[in-house]
Amino acid sequence: MNHSDELKPAFGAGRKFFHWTIAALLLVQIPLAWYMIELPLGPDKLGKYVLHKSMGMLLFTLAVSRLVWALISQRPALPASIPRWEKLVAKLSQALLYILVILMPVTGWLMSSAANVPVVIFGLIRLPNLVEPDKTFMEGMQSAHEIQSILLLILIGGHLLAALKHHFLSRNDILRSMLPLQSKR
């Protein structure tokens, strides 16, 4: 059933920019992470880690910026046909996505700091160590980072399934209105 008489969501250019830029970076970042950990120790592995850390800090910056943008800009209302529980799940999953995309670079930075390995963003900016070298703390941050990556994959999968559900089963315009080249209504 198409609810064409309802107010359709109109995601603005700022929300779309942050959403799709972060999505594209995650599309590179996640496979890179799983690939690099399997590489033998050497220049290629170290180079992939440097790239991974740089992209992680870029994602952190974009996610914080997106959060600020979300707080100062108006979010379109979801169609009234969407059940309350779905709206709550959407808000919760979005909050968890924000938390993970912001937290993962922090745990990565803490892990690097505890390993006494510098984080240098794209060879330009060297970040200070957040903690003193500590093997036990580093291993804890490594475990936290890995668990966060699994949770992030689950949330991204749920996000994709929800978008497809809205488009193909609920037949509303939520997915279409978030696509990059769709104009704001």
BELTA-V304522 format. One record per residue. N is the residue number from 1. RES is the residue in one small letter. SS is DSSP state (2 for helix, 1 for strand, 0 for the rest). OMEGA is omega in whole degrees, 0 to 359 (NA if undefined). Layout:
# BELTA-V304522
N&RES&SS&OMEGA ; N&RES&SS&OMEGA
This chain:
# BELTA-V304522
1&m&0&180 ; 2&n&0&181 ; 3&h&0&185 ; 4&s&0&180 ; 5&d&0&180 ; 6&e&0&173 ; 7&l&0&182 ; 8&k&0&179 ; 9&p&0&180 ; 10&a&0&180 ; 11&f&0&182 ; 12&g&0&183 ; 13&a&2&180 ; 14&g&2&179 ; 15&r&2&180 ; 16&k&2&179 ; 17&f&2&182 ; 18&f&2&182 ; 19&h&2&187 ; 20&w&2&176 ; 21&t&2&177 ; 22&i&2&179 ; 23&a&2&180 ; 24&a&2&179 ; 25&l&2&177 ; 26&l&2&178 ; 27&l&2&175 ; 28&v&2&187 ; 29&q&2&185 ; 30&i&2&177 ; 31&p&2&177 ; 32&l&2&181 ; 33&a&2&182 ; 34&w&2&179 ; 35&y&2&188 ; 36&m&2&182 ; 37&i&0&180 ; 38&e&0&181 ; 39&l&0&174 ; 40&p&0&180 ; 41&l&0&180 ; 42&g&0&183 ; 43&p&2&181 ; 44&d&2&179 ; 45&k&2&181 ; 46&l&2&177 ; 47&g&2&178 ; 48&k&2&178 ; 49&y&2&179 ; 50&v&2&178 ; 51&l&2&180 ; 52&h&2&179 ; 53&k&2&179 ; 54&s&2&180 ; 55&m&2&177 ; 56&g&2&179 ; 57&m&2&174 ; 58&l&2&177 ; 59&l&2&178 ; 60&f&2&181 ; 61&t&2&179 ; 62&l&2&181 ; 63&a&2&177 ; 64&v&2&178 ; 65&s&2&179 ; 66&r&2&178 ; 67&l&2&177 ; 68&v&2&179 ; 69&w&2&180 ; 70&a&2&181 ; 71&l&2&183 ; 72&i&2&180 ; 73&s&0&182 ; 74&q&0&176 ; 75&r&0&179 ; 76&p&0&179 ; 77&a&0&174 ; 78&l&0&179 ; 79&p&0&180 ; 80&a&0&181 ; 81&s&0&180 ; 82&i&0&181 ; 83&p&0&182 ; 84&r&2&182 ; 85&w&2&178 ; 86&e&2&178 ; 87&k&2&178 ; 88&l&2&178 ; 89&v&2&179 ; 90&a&2&180 ; 91&k&2&180 ; 92&l&2&181 ; 93&s&2&177 ; 94&q&2&178 ; 95&a&2&179 ; 96&l&2&176 ; 97&l&2&177 ; 98&y&2&182 ; 99&i&2&183 ; 100&l&2&181 ; 101&v&2&175 ; 102&i&2&185 ; 103&l&2&183 ; 104&m&2&177 ; 105&p&2&179 ; 106&v&2&178 ; 107&t&2&175 ; 108&g&2&179 ; 109&w&2&177 ; 110&l&2&178 ; 111&m&2&179 ; 112&s&2&179 ; 113&s&2&181 ; 114&a&2&176 ; 115&a&0&183 ; 116&n&0&177 ; 117&v&0&185 ; 118&p&0&171 ; 119&v&1&180 ; 120&v&1&186 ; 121&i&1&179 ; 122&f&0&178 ; 123&g&0&186 ; 124&l&0&187 ; 125&i&1&177 ; 126&r&1&179 ; 127&l&1&178 ; 128&p&0&173 ; 129&n&0&181 ; 130&l&0&181 ; 131&v&0&175 ; 132&e&0&176 ; 133&p&0&182 ; 134&d&0&185 ; 135&k&2&181 ; 136&t&2&179 ; 137&f&2&179 ; 138&m&2&180 ; 139&e&2&176 ; 140&g&2&179 ; 141&m&2&177 ; 142&q&2&177 ; 143&s&2&179 ; 144&a&2&181 ; 145&h&2&180 ; 146&e&2&178 ; 147&i&2&178 ; 148&q&2&181 ; 149&s&2&178 ; 150&i&2&177 ; 151&l&2&179 ; 152&l&2&178 ; 153&l&2&178 ; 154&i&2&180 ; 155&l&2&178 ; 156&i&2&177 ; 157&g&2&177 ; 158&g&2&178 ; 159&h&2&178 ; 160&l&2&179 ; 161&l&2&179 ; 162&a&2&179 ; 163&a&2&179 ; 164&l&2&177 ; 165&k&2&180 ; 166&h&2&184 ; 167&h&2&189 ; 168&f&2&182 ; 169&l&2&180 ; 170&s&0&178 ; 171&r&0&173 ; 172&n&0&188 ; 173&d&0&183 ; 174&i&2&180 ; 175&l&2&182 ; 176&r&2&183 ; 177&s&2&178 ; 178&m&2&179 ; 179&l&0&188 ; 180&p&0&187 ; 181&l&0&177 ; 182&q&0&180 ; 183&s&0&178 ; 184&k&0&182 ; 185&r&0&NA
